[in-house]
Amino acid sequence: MTKKIHYPQLDTILMVEDTIQKMDYPKKTELWKALPKKVMYQTFCMILDYLEESGKILIDDDGRIVWTWNPEMIEKIKSSGVKLR
């Protein structure tokens, strides 16, 4: 049995980015439930992985998602001693 992988479309990625920016440090499930359109959870997790790898978000020790797509702000956060994964 093979797994079916649903790769996200650009409009879905942009929708997730926009929702993160409008929310105040949501947890993963809070963000998923707040999306204006339904997204498969596997696809949603893939989007979060992409955003984290590309440096657009950080997930803190409490599981809160922080929009960081500001290179200067990223350096300030890292140098302040905040523990991030």
PDB file with one MODEL, atoms N, CA, C and O in Angstrom:
MODEL        1
ATOM      1  N   MET A   1       0.844  -1.179   0.000  1.00  0.00           N
ATOM      2  CA  MET A   1       0.000   0.000   0.000  1.00  0.00           C
ATOM      3  C   MET A   1       0.890   1.243   0.000  1.00  0.00           C
ATOM      4  O   MET A   1       1.788   1.367   0.832  1.00  0.00           O
ATOM      5  N   THR A   2       0.643   2.140  -0.914  1.00  0.00           N
ATOM      6  CA  THR A   2       1.451   3.355  -0.998  1.00  0.00           C
ATOM      7  C   THR A   2       0.708   4.516  -0.365  1.00  0.00           C
ATOM      8  O   THR A   2      -0.520   4.590  -0.395  1.00  0.00           O
ATOM      9  N   LYS A   3       1.494   5.426   0.210  1.00  0.00           N
ATOM     10  CA  LYS A   3       0.906   6.629   0.803  1.00  0.00           C
ATOM     11  C   LYS A   3       0.710   7.670  -0.284  1.00  0.00           C
ATOM     12  O   LYS A   3       1.539   7.822  -1.182  1.00  0.00           O
ATOM     13  N   LYS A   4      -0.387   8.374  -0.187  1.00  0.00           N
ATOM     14  CA  LYS A   4      -0.660   9.456  -1.127  1.00  0.00           C
ATOM     15  C   LYS A   4      -0.206  10.759  -0.482  1.00  0.00           C
ATOM     16  O   LYS A   4      -0.671  11.113   0.601  1.00  0.00           O
ATOM     17  N   ILE A   5       0.688  11.461  -1.136  1.00  0.00           N
ATOM     18  CA  ILE A   5       1.185  12.723  -0.609  1.00  0.00           C
ATOM     19  C   ILE A   5       0.541  13.857  -1.394  1.00  0.00           C
ATOM     20  O   ILE A   5       0.548  13.865  -2.625  1.00  0.00           O
ATOM     21  N   HIS A   6      -0.014  14.811  -0.658  1.00  0.00           N
ATOM     22  CA  HIS A   6      -0.628  15.971  -1.274  1.00  0.00           C
ATOM     23  C   HIS A   6       0.328  17.150  -1.119  1.00  0.00           C
ATOM     24  O   HIS A   6       0.484  17.702  -0.030  1.00  0.00           O
ATOM     25  N   TYR A   7       0.959  17.522  -2.218  1.00  0.00           N
ATOM     26  CA  TYR A   7       1.871  18.653  -2.182  1.00  0.00           C
ATOM     27  C   TYR A   7       1.067  19.951  -2.221  1.00  0.00           C
ATOM     28  O   TYR A   7       0.094  20.059  -2.967  1.00  0.00           O
ATOM     29  N   PRO A   8       1.470  20.926  -1.425  1.00  0.00           N
ATOM     30  CA  PRO A   8       0.699  22.168  -1.361  1.00  0.00           C
ATOM     31  C   PRO A   8       0.860  23.021  -2.610  1.00  0.00           C
ATOM     32  O   PRO A   8       1.918  23.051  -3.239  1.00  0.00           O
ATOM     33  N   GLN A   9      -0.215  23.710  -2.948  1.00  0.00           N
ATOM     34  CA  GLN A   9      -0.173  24.661  -4.041  1.00  0.00           C
ATOM     35  C   GLN A   9       0.242  26.013  -3.469  1.00  0.00           C
ATOM     36  O   GLN A   9       0.136  26.251  -2.266  1.00  0.00           O
ATOM     37  N   LEU A  10       0.712  26.888  -4.344  1.00  0.00           N
ATOM     38  CA  LEU A  10       1.193  28.191  -3.916  1.00  0.00           C
ATOM     39  C   LEU A  10       0.122  28.975  -3.172  1.00  0.00           C
ATOM     40  O   LEU A  10       0.421  29.616  -2.165  1.00  0.00           O
ATOM     41  N   ASP A  11      -1.117  28.937  -3.646  1.00  0.00           N
ATOM     42  CA  ASP A  11      -2.171  29.702  -2.976  1.00  0.00           C
ATOM     43  C   ASP A  11      -2.414  29.204  -1.555  1.00  0.00           C
ATOM     44  O   ASP A  11      -2.775  29.986  -0.677  1.00  0.00           O
ATOM     45  N   THR A  12      -2.219  27.908  -1.326  1.00  0.00           N
ATOM     46  CA  THR A  12      -2.382  27.351   0.016  1.00  0.00           C
ATOM     47  C   THR A  12      -1.240  27.799   0.922  1.00  0.00           C
ATOM     48  O   THR A  12      -1.469  28.135   2.084  1.00  0.00           O
ATOM     49  N   ILE A  13      -0.031  27.807   0.410  1.00  0.00           N
ATOM     50  CA  ILE A  13       1.127  28.274   1.186  1.00  0.00           C
ATOM     51  C   ILE A  13       0.936  29.743   1.561  1.00  0.00           C
ATOM     52  O   ILE A  13       1.169  30.133   2.705  1.00  0.00           O
ATOM     53  N   LEU A  14       0.516  30.546   0.599  1.00  0.00           N
ATOM     54  CA  LEU A  14       0.289  31.969   0.864  1.00  0.00           C
ATOM     55  C   LEU A  14      -0.824  32.185   1.883  1.00  0.00           C
ATOM     56  O   LEU A  14      -0.746  33.101   2.701  1.00  0.00           O
ATOM     57  N   MET A  15      -1.864  31.345   1.838  1.00  0.00           N
ATOM     58  CA  MET A  15      -2.951  31.438   2.805  1.00  0.00           C
ATOM     59  C   MET A  15      -2.440  31.156   4.221  1.00  0.00           C
ATOM     60  O   MET A  15      -2.811  31.852   5.166  1.00  0.00           O
ATOM     61  N   VAL A  16      -1.595  30.140   4.366  1.00  0.00           N
ATOM     62  CA  VAL A  16      -1.027  29.808   5.675  1.00  0.00           C
ATOM     63  C   VAL A  16      -0.129  30.945   6.155  1.00  0.00           C
ATOM     64  O   VAL A  16      -0.206  31.338   7.318  1.00  0.00           O
ATOM     65  N   GLU A  17       0.718  31.477   5.278  1.00  0.00           N
ATOM     66  CA  GLU A  17       1.588  32.598   5.637  1.00  0.00           C
ATOM     67  C   GLU A  17       0.766  33.787   6.125  1.00  0.00           C
ATOM     68  O   GLU A  17       1.084  34.382   7.154  1.00  0.00           O
ATOM     69  N   ASP A  18      -0.285  34.134   5.393  1.00  0.00           N
ATOM     70  CA  ASP A  18      -1.127  35.272   5.740  1.00  0.00           C
ATOM     71  C   ASP A  18      -1.808  35.063   7.101  1.00  0.00           C
ATOM     72  O   ASP A  18      -1.896  35.990   7.906  1.00  0.00           O
ATOM     73  N   THR A  19      -2.278  33.862   7.344  1.00  0.00           N
ATOM     74  CA  THR A  19      -2.948  33.562   8.607  1.00  0.00           C
ATOM     75  C   THR A  19      -1.969  33.641   9.771  1.00  0.00           C
ATOM     76  O   THR A  19      -2.320  34.161  10.831  1.00  0.00           O
ATOM     77  N   ILE A  20      -0.756  33.141   9.599  1.00  0.00           N
ATOM     78  CA  ILE A  20       0.259  33.223  10.658  1.00  0.00           C
ATOM     79  C   ILE A  20       0.532  34.682  11.000  1.00  0.00           C
ATOM     80  O   ILE A  20       0.622  35.038  12.176  1.00  0.00           O
ATOM     81  N   GLN A  21       0.665  35.522   9.991  1.00  0.00           N
ATOM     82  CA  GLN A  21       0.978  36.933  10.213  1.00  0.00           C
ATOM     83  C   GLN A  21      -0.144  37.660  10.948  1.00  0.00           C
ATOM     84  O   GLN A  21       0.120  38.615  11.680  1.00  0.00           O
ATOM     85  N   LYS A  22      -1.380  37.229  10.769  1.00  0.00           N
ATOM     86  CA  LYS A  22      -2.521  37.881  11.407  1.00  0.00           C
ATOM     87  C   LYS A  22      -2.749  37.409  12.843  1.00  0.00           C
ATOM     88  O   LYS A  22      -3.427  38.085  13.617  1.00  0.00           O
ATOM     89  N   MET A  23      -2.189  36.257  13.201  1.00  0.00           N
ATOM     90  CA  MET A  23      -2.417  35.691  14.538  1.00  0.00           C
ATOM     91  C   MET A  23      -1.260  36.035  15.471  1.00  0.00           C
ATOM     92  O   MET A  23      -0.156  36.346  15.024  1.00  0.00           O
ATOM     93  N   ASP A  24      -1.530  35.974  16.769  1.00  0.00           N
ATOM     94  CA  ASP A  24      -0.511  36.234  17.777  1.00  0.00           C
ATOM     95  C   ASP A  24       0.056  34.912  18.296  1.00  0.00           C
ATOM     96  O   ASP A  24      -0.487  34.320  19.229  1.00  0.00           O
ATOM     97  N   TYR A  25       1.135  34.461  17.692  1.00  0.00           N
ATOM     98  CA  TYR A  25       1.884  33.289  18.127  1.00  0.00           C
ATOM     99  C   TYR A  25       0.994  32.060  18.353  1.00  0.00           C
ATOM    100  O   TYR A  25       0.910  31.546  19.468  1.00  0.00           O
ATOM    101  N   PRO A  26       0.332  31.595  17.287  1.00  0.00           N
ATOM    102  CA  PRO A  26      -0.561  30.441  17.452  1.00  0.00           C
ATOM    103  C   PRO A  26       0.206  29.137  17.624  1.00  0.00           C
ATOM    104  O   PRO A  26       1.358  29.019  17.207  1.00  0.00           O
ATOM    105  N   LYS A  27      -0.445  28.170  18.238  1.00  0.00           N
ATOM    106  CA  LYS A  27       0.075  26.808  18.251  1.00  0.00           C
ATOM    107  C   LYS A  27      -0.362  26.164  16.935  1.00  0.00           C
ATOM    108  O   LYS A  27      -1.212  26.698  16.222  1.00  0.00           O
ATOM    109  N   LYS A  28       0.220  25.028  16.632  1.00  0.00           N
ATOM    110  CA  LYS A  28      -0.009  24.367  15.352  1.00  0.00           C
ATOM    111  C   LYS A  28      -1.499  24.086  15.099  1.00  0.00           C
ATOM    112  O   LYS A  28      -2.023  24.414  14.034  1.00  0.00           O
ATOM    113  N   THR A  29      -2.172  23.482  16.076  1.00  0.00           N
ATOM    114  CA  THR A  29      -3.586  23.151  15.868  1.00  0.00           C
ATOM    115  C   THR A  29      -4.462  24.400  15.828  1.00  0.00           C
ATOM    116  O   THR A  29      -5.458  24.430  15.105  1.00  0.00           O
ATOM    117  N   GLU A  30      -4.106  25.424  16.589  1.00  0.00           N
ATOM    118  CA  GLU A  30      -4.862  26.682  16.550  1.00  0.00           C
ATOM    119  C   GLU A  30      -4.785  27.299  15.154  1.00  0.00           C
ATOM    120  O   GLU A  30      -5.787  27.772  14.616  1.00  0.00           O
ATOM    121  N   LEU A  31      -3.605  27.288  14.589  1.00  0.00           N
ATOM    122  CA  LEU A  31      -3.411  27.826  13.246  1.00  0.00           C
ATOM    123  C   LEU A  31      -4.184  27.015  12.224  1.00  0.00           C
ATOM    124  O   LEU A  31      -4.857  27.579  11.362  1.00  0.00           O
ATOM    125  N   TRP A  32      -4.093  25.702  12.313  1.00  0.00           N
ATOM    126  CA  TRP A  32      -4.767  24.822  11.357  1.00  0.00           C
ATOM    127  C   TRP A  32      -6.275  25.057  11.370  1.00  0.00           C
ATOM    128  O   TRP A  32      -6.910  25.108  10.317  1.00  0.00           O
ATOM    129  N   LYS A  33      -6.844  25.199  12.567  1.00  0.00           N
ATOM    130  CA  LYS A  33      -8.292  25.421  12.691  1.00  0.00           C
ATOM    131  C   LYS A  33      -8.700  26.827  12.249  1.00  0.00           C
ATOM    132  O   LYS A  33      -9.853  27.042  11.874  1.00  0.00           O
ATOM    133  N   ALA A  34      -7.768  27.791  12.287  1.00  0.00           N
ATOM    134  CA  ALA A  34      -8.074  29.174  11.932  1.00  0.00           C
ATOM    135  C   ALA A  34      -7.976  29.450  10.434  1.00  0.00           C
ATOM    136  O   ALA A  34      -8.344  30.535   9.983  1.00  0.00           O
ATOM    137  N   LEU A  35      -7.489  28.491   9.664  1.00  0.00           N
ATOM    138  CA  LEU A  35      -7.344  28.722   8.219  1.00  0.00           C
ATOM    139  C   LEU A  35      -8.703  28.929   7.569  1.00  0.00           C
ATOM    140  O   LEU A  35      -9.664  28.246   7.923  1.00  0.00           O
ATOM    141  N   PRO A  36      -8.804  29.868   6.615  1.00  0.00           N
ATOM    142  CA  PRO A  36     -10.090  30.141   5.969  1.00  0.00           C
ATOM    143  C   PRO A  36     -10.612  28.989   5.114  1.00  0.00           C
ATOM    144  O   PRO A  36     -11.820  28.866   4.914  1.00  0.00           O
ATOM    145  N   LYS A  37      -9.713  28.145   4.610  1.00  0.00           N
ATOM    146  CA  LYS A  37     -10.114  26.971   3.831  1.00  0.00           C
ATOM    147  C   LYS A  37      -9.553  25.732   4.510  1.00  0.00           C
ATOM    148  O   LYS A  37      -8.528  25.792   5.189  1.00  0.00           O
ATOM    149  N   LYS A  38     -10.229  24.617   4.320  1.00  0.00           N
ATOM    150  CA  LYS A  38      -9.736  23.367   4.891  1.00  0.00           C
ATOM    151  C   LYS A  38      -8.504  22.902   4.128  1.00  0.00           C
ATOM    152  O   LYS A  38      -8.432  22.997   2.903  1.00  0.00           O
ATOM    153  N   VAL A  39      -7.534  22.393   4.892  1.00  0.00           N
ATOM    154  CA  VAL A  39      -6.297  21.869   4.328  1.00  0.00           C
ATOM    155  C   VAL A  39      -6.034  20.541   5.018  1.00  0.00           C
ATOM    156  O   VAL A  39      -6.174  20.431   6.236  1.00  0.00           O
ATOM    157  N   MET A  40      -5.652  19.531   4.242  1.00  0.00           N
ATOM    158  CA  MET A  40      -5.302  18.255   4.863  1.00  0.00           C
ATOM    159  C   MET A  40      -4.164  18.488   5.851  1.00  0.00           C
ATOM    160  O   MET A  40      -3.242  19.255   5.572  1.00  0.00           O
ATOM    161  N   TYR A  41      -4.229  17.826   7.005  1.00  0.00           N
ATOM    162  CA  TYR A  41      -3.241  18.054   8.055  1.00  0.00           C
ATOM    163  C   TYR A  41      -1.834  17.701   7.579  1.00  0.00           C
ATOM    164  O   TYR A  41      -0.876  18.393   7.924  1.00  0.00           O
ATOM    165  N   GLN A  42      -1.700  16.638   6.794  1.00  0.00           N
ATOM    166  CA  GLN A  42      -0.393  16.241   6.260  1.00  0.00           C
ATOM    167  C   GLN A  42       0.177  17.351   5.367  1.00  0.00           C
ATOM    168  O   GLN A  42       1.369  17.650   5.439  1.00  0.00           O
ATOM    169  N   THR A  43      -0.653  17.950   4.545  1.00  0.00           N
ATOM    170  CA  THR A  43      -0.231  19.043   3.678  1.00  0.00           C
ATOM    171  C   THR A  43       0.133  20.267   4.505  1.00  0.00           C
ATOM    172  O   THR A  43       1.123  20.942   4.225  1.00  0.00           O
ATOM    173  N   PHE A  44      -0.674  20.550   5.528  1.00  0.00           N
ATOM    174  CA  PHE A  44      -0.422  21.666   6.435  1.00  0.00           C
ATOM    175  C   PHE A  44       0.934  21.512   7.122  1.00  0.00           C
ATOM    176  O   PHE A  44       1.698  22.472   7.211  1.00  0.00           O
ATOM    177  N   CYS A  45       1.229  20.323   7.600  1.00  0.00           N
ATOM    178  CA  CYS A  45       2.522  20.067   8.250  1.00  0.00           C
ATOM    179  C   CYS A  45       3.675  20.244   7.271  1.00  0.00           C
ATOM    180  O   CYS A  45       4.739  20.738   7.642  1.00  0.00           O
ATOM    181  N   MET A  46       3.462  19.842   6.023  1.00  0.00           N
ATOM    182  CA  MET A  46       4.484  20.012   4.996  1.00  0.00           C
ATOM    183  C   MET A  46       4.749  21.501   4.758  1.00  0.00           C
ATOM    184  O   MET A  46       5.897  21.906   4.577  1.00  0.00           O
ATOM    185  N   ILE A  47       3.701  22.307   4.757  1.00  0.00           N
ATOM    186  CA  ILE A  47       3.851  23.766   4.585  1.00  0.00           C
ATOM    187  C   ILE A  47       4.641  24.350   5.745  1.00  0.00           C
ATOM    188  O   ILE A  47       5.545  25.157   5.528  1.00  0.00           O
ATOM    189  N   LEU A  48       4.314  23.956   6.982  1.00  0.00           N
ATOM    190  CA  LEU A  48       5.042  24.464   8.146  1.00  0.00           C
ATOM    191  C   LEU A  48       6.510  24.065   8.091  1.00  0.00           C
ATOM    192  O   LEU A  48       7.380  24.867   8.431  1.00  0.00           O
ATOM    193  N   ASP A  49       6.797  22.837   7.668  1.00  0.00           N
ATOM    194  CA  ASP A  49       8.188  22.400   7.523  1.00  0.00           C
ATOM    195  C   ASP A  49       8.916  23.279   6.509  1.00  0.00           C
ATOM    196  O   ASP A  49      10.049  23.700   6.738  1.00  0.00           O
ATOM    197  N   TYR A  50       8.252  23.550   5.387  1.00  0.00           N
ATOM    198  CA  TYR A  50       8.847  24.407   4.352  1.00  0.00           C
ATOM    199  C   TYR A  50       9.111  25.815   4.892  1.00  0.00           C
ATOM    200  O   TYR A  50      10.191  26.368   4.684  1.00  0.00           O
ATOM    201  N   LEU A  51       8.131  26.393   5.580  1.00  0.00           N
ATOM    202  CA  LEU A  51       8.279  27.750   6.103  1.00  0.00           C
ATOM    203  C   LEU A  51       9.389  27.823   7.149  1.00  0.00           C
ATOM    204  O   LEU A  51      10.115  28.815   7.226  1.00  0.00           O
ATOM    205  N   GLU A  52       9.517  26.772   7.951  1.00  0.00           N
ATOM    206  CA  GLU A  52      10.579  26.744   8.962  1.00  0.00           C
ATOM    207  C   GLU A  52      11.947  26.597   8.308  1.00  0.00           C
ATOM    208  O   GLU A  52      12.896  27.275   8.700  1.00  0.00           O
ATOM    209  N   GLU A  53      12.056  25.724   7.324  1.00  0.00           N
ATOM    210  CA  GLU A  53      13.325  25.524   6.618  1.00  0.00           C
ATOM    211  C   GLU A  53      13.752  26.773   5.857  1.00  0.00           C
ATOM    212  O   GLU A  53      14.945  27.050   5.733  1.00  0.00           O
ATOM    213  N   SER A  54      12.786  27.526   5.348  1.00  0.00           N
ATOM    214  CA  SER A  54      13.115  28.720   4.573  1.00  0.00           C
ATOM    215  C   SER A  54      13.342  29.944   5.466  1.00  0.00           C
ATOM    216  O   SER A  54      13.660  31.023   4.967  1.00  0.00           O
ATOM    217  N   GLY A  55      13.180  29.782   6.771  1.00  0.00           N
ATOM    218  CA  GLY A  55      13.449  30.874   7.702  1.00  0.00           C
ATOM    219  C   GLY A  55      12.320  31.871   7.851  1.00  0.00           C
ATOM    220  O   GLY A  55      12.527  32.964   8.378  1.00  0.00           O
ATOM    221  N   LYS A  56      11.134  31.516   7.398  1.00  0.00           N
ATOM    222  CA  LYS A  56      10.006  32.441   7.518  1.00  0.00           C
ATOM    223  C   LYS A  56       9.297  32.323   8.861  1.00  0.00           C
ATOM    224  O   LYS A  56       8.673  33.280   9.320  1.00  0.00           O
ATOM    225  N   ILE A  57       9.389  31.153   9.494  1.00  0.00           N
ATOM    226  CA  ILE A  57       8.797  30.975  10.818  1.00  0.00           C
ATOM    227  C   ILE A  57       9.791  30.284  11.732  1.00  0.00           C
ATOM    228  O   ILE A  57      10.731  29.630  11.280  1.00  0.00           O
ATOM    229  N   LEU A  58       9.562  30.443  13.023  1.00  0.00           N
ATOM    230  CA  LEU A  58      10.277  29.698  14.050  1.00  0.00           C
ATOM    231  C   LEU A  58       9.229  29.103  14.968  1.00  0.00           C
ATOM    232  O   LEU A  58       8.161  29.685  15.159  1.00  0.00           O
ATOM    233  N   ILE A  59       9.529  27.947  15.535  1.00  0.00           N
ATOM    234  CA  ILE A  59       8.627  27.324  16.496  1.00  0.00           C
ATOM    235  C   ILE A  59       9.378  27.252  17.810  1.00  0.00           C
ATOM    236  O   ILE A  59      10.436  26.628  17.896  1.00  0.00           O
ATOM    237  N   ASP A  60       8.823  27.900  18.849  1.00  0.00           N
ATOM    238  CA  ASP A  60       9.532  27.952  20.127  1.00  0.00           C
ATOM    239  C   ASP A  60       9.322  26.670  20.927  1.00  0.00           C
ATOM    240  O   ASP A  60       8.642  25.751  20.470  1.00  0.00           O
ATOM    241  N   ASP A  61       9.906  26.613  22.119  1.00  0.00           N
ATOM    242  CA  ASP A  61       9.830  25.413  22.957  1.00  0.00           C
ATOM    243  C   ASP A  61       8.403  25.063  23.362  1.00  0.00           C
ATOM    244  O   ASP A  61       8.111  23.897  23.630  1.00  0.00           O
ATOM    245  N   ASP A  62       7.507  26.048  23.412  1.00  0.00           N
ATOM    246  CA  ASP A  62       6.107  25.818  23.785  1.00  0.00           C
ATOM    247  C   ASP A  62       5.239  25.434  22.591  1.00  0.00           C
ATOM    248  O   ASP A  62       4.043  25.185  22.746  1.00  0.00           O
ATOM    249  N   GLY A  63       5.833  25.385  21.406  1.00  0.00           N
ATOM    250  CA  GLY A  63       5.092  25.034  20.205  1.00  0.00           C
ATOM    251  C   GLY A  63       4.401  26.209  19.545  1.00  0.00           C
ATOM    252  O   GLY A  63       3.564  26.022  18.662  1.00  0.00           O
ATOM    253  N   ARG A  64       4.740  27.414  19.963  1.00  0.00           N
ATOM    254  CA  ARG A  64       4.159  28.620  19.369  1.00  0.00           C
ATOM    255  C   ARG A  64       4.892  28.953  18.073  1.00  0.00           C
ATOM    256  O   ARG A  64       6.116  28.851  17.991  1.00  0.00           O
ATOM    257  N   ILE A  65       4.125  29.351  17.068  1.00  0.00           N
ATOM    258  CA  ILE A  65       4.681  29.683  15.760  1.00  0.00           C
ATOM    259  C   ILE A  65       4.875  31.193  15.683  1.00  0.00           C
ATOM    260  O   ILE A  65       3.956  31.965  15.957  1.00  0.00           O
ATOM    261  N   VAL A  66       6.070  31.597  15.310  1.00  0.00           N
ATOM    262  CA  VAL A  66       6.417  33.008  15.238  1.00  0.00           C
ATOM    263  C   VAL A  66       6.795  33.345  13.798  1.00  0.00           C
ATOM    264  O   VAL A  66       7.669  32.702  13.217  1.00  0.00           O
ATOM    265  N   TRP A  67       6.141  34.350  13.224  1.00  0.00           N
ATOM    266  CA  TRP A  67       6.489  34.810  11.887  1.00  0.00           C
ATOM    267  C   TRP A  67       7.769  35.633  11.989  1.00  0.00           C
ATOM    268  O   TRP A  67       7.807  36.633  12.706  1.00  0.00           O
ATOM    269  N   THR A  68       8.804  35.225  11.287  1.00  0.00           N
ATOM    270  CA  THR A  68      10.101  35.877  11.434  1.00  0.00           C
ATOM    271  C   THR A  68      10.696  36.348  10.122  1.00  0.00           C
ATOM    272  O   THR A  68      11.886  36.659  10.071  1.00  0.00           O
ATOM    273  N   TRP A  69       9.925  36.411   9.082  1.00  0.00           N
ATOM    274  CA  TRP A  69      10.523  36.749   7.801  1.00  0.00           C
ATOM    275  C   TRP A  69      10.974  38.199   7.795  1.00  0.00           C
ATOM    276  O   TRP A  69      10.403  39.060   7.125  1.00  0.00           O
ATOM    277  N   ASN A  70      12.004  38.426   8.559  1.00  0.00           N
ATOM    278  CA  ASN A  70      12.660  39.717   8.680  1.00  0.00           C
ATOM    279  C   ASN A  70      14.078  39.375   9.129  1.00  0.00           C
ATOM    280  O   ASN A  70      14.311  39.166  10.320  1.00  0.00           O
ATOM    281  N   PRO A  71      15.018  39.314   8.206  1.00  0.00           N
ATOM    282  CA  PRO A  71      16.365  38.857   8.534  1.00  0.00           C
ATOM    283  C   PRO A  71      17.001  39.572   9.725  1.00  0.00           C
ATOM    284  O   PRO A  71      17.717  38.945  10.506  1.00  0.00           O
ATOM    285  N   GLU A  72      16.755  40.863   9.874  1.00  0.00           N
ATOM    286  CA  GLU A  72      17.333  41.587  11.011  1.00  0.00           C
ATOM    287  C   GLU A  72      16.724  41.107  12.324  1.00  0.00           C
ATOM    288  O   GLU A  72      17.430  40.969  13.323  1.00  0.00           O
ATOM    289  N   MET A  73      15.420  40.853  12.324  1.00  0.00           N
ATOM    290  CA  MET A  73      14.760  40.383  13.526  1.00  0.00           C
ATOM    291  C   MET A  73      15.233  38.973  13.906  1.00  0.00           C
ATOM    292  O   MET A  73      15.365  38.665  15.091  1.00  0.00           O
ATOM    293  N   ILE A  74      15.485  38.132  12.926  1.00  0.00           N
ATOM    294  CA  ILE A  74      15.960  36.775  13.192  1.00  0.00           C
ATOM    295  C   ILE A  74      17.280  36.820  13.960  1.00  0.00           C
ATOM    296  O   ILE A  74      17.462  36.085  14.931  1.00  0.00           O
ATOM    297  N   GLU A  75      18.175  37.660  13.536  1.00  0.00           N
ATOM    298  CA  GLU A  75      19.473  37.770  14.208  1.00  0.00           C
ATOM    299  C   GLU A  75      19.316  38.274  15.643  1.00  0.00           C
ATOM    300  O   GLU A  75      20.020  37.812  16.541  1.00  0.00           O
ATOM    301  N   LYS A  76      18.398  39.219  15.863  1.00  0.00           N
ATOM    302  CA  LYS A  76      18.156  39.724  17.221  1.00  0.00           C
ATOM    303  C   LYS A  76      17.626  38.613  18.132  1.00  0.00           C
ATOM    304  O   LYS A  76      18.058  38.483  19.278  1.00  0.00           O
ATOM    305  N   ILE A  77      16.685  37.814  17.615  1.00  0.00           N
ATOM    306  CA  ILE A  77      16.110  36.735  18.407  1.00  0.00           C
ATOM    307  C   ILE A  77      17.174  35.705  18.751  1.00  0.00           C
ATOM    308  O   ILE A  77      17.269  35.275  19.900  1.00  0.00           O
ATOM    309  N   LYS A  78      17.969  35.310  17.781  1.00  0.00           N
ATOM    310  CA  LYS A  78      19.013  34.317  18.030  1.00  0.00           C
ATOM    311  C   LYS A  78      20.060  34.823  19.025  1.00  0.00           C
ATOM    312  O   LYS A  78      20.538  34.060  19.865  1.00  0.00           O
ATOM    313  N   SER A  79      20.409  36.082  18.934  1.00  0.00           N
ATOM    314  CA  SER A  79      21.444  36.621  19.819  1.00  0.00           C
ATOM    315  C   SER A  79      20.920  36.930  21.219  1.00  0.00           C
ATOM    316  O   SER A  79      21.712  37.148  22.135  1.00  0.00           O
ATOM    317  N   SER A  80      19.595  36.952  21.401  1.00  0.00           N
ATOM    318  CA  SER A  80      19.050  37.263  22.715  1.00  0.00           C
ATOM    319  C   SER A  80      19.045  36.059  23.661  1.00  0.00           C
ATOM    320  O   SER A  80      18.769  36.204  24.852  1.00  0.00           O
ATOM    321  N   GLY A  81      19.345  34.888  23.138  1.00  0.00           N
ATOM    322  CA  GLY A  81      19.418  33.700  23.982  1.00  0.00           C
ATOM    323  C   GLY A  81      18.124  32.907  24.079  1.00  0.00           C
ATOM    324  O   GLY A  81      18.034  31.974  24.877  1.00  0.00           O
ATOM    325  N   VAL A  82      17.111  33.263  23.274  1.00  0.00           N
ATOM    326  CA  VAL A  82      15.852  32.524  23.254  1.00  0.00           C
ATOM    327  C   VAL A  82      16.118  31.145  22.678  1.00  0.00           C
ATOM    328  O   VAL A  82      16.768  31.019  21.640  1.00  0.00           O
ATOM    329  N   LYS A  83      15.618  30.103  23.348  1.00  0.00           N
ATOM    330  CA  LYS A  83      15.811  28.733  22.873  1.00  0.00           C
ATOM    331  C   LYS A  83      14.784  28.407  21.805  1.00  0.00           C
ATOM    332  O   LYS A  83      13.578  28.457  22.046  1.00  0.00           O
ATOM    333  N   LEU A  84      15.272  28.077  20.638  1.00  0.00           N
ATOM    334  CA  LEU A  84      14.432  27.694  19.509  1.00  0.00           C
ATOM    335  C   LEU A  84      14.889  26.359  18.989  1.00  0.00           C
ATOM    336  O   LEU A  84      16.053  25.982  19.131  1.00  0.00           O
ATOM    337  N   ARG A  85      13.949  25.635  18.377  1.00  0.00           N
ATOM    338  CA  ARG A  85      14.360  24.357  17.802  1.00  0.00           C
ATOM    339  C   ARG A  85      14.571  24.464  16.342  1.00  0.00           C
ATOM    340  O   ARG A  85      14.921  23.477  15.695  1.00  0.00           O
TER     341      ARG A  85
ENDMDL
END
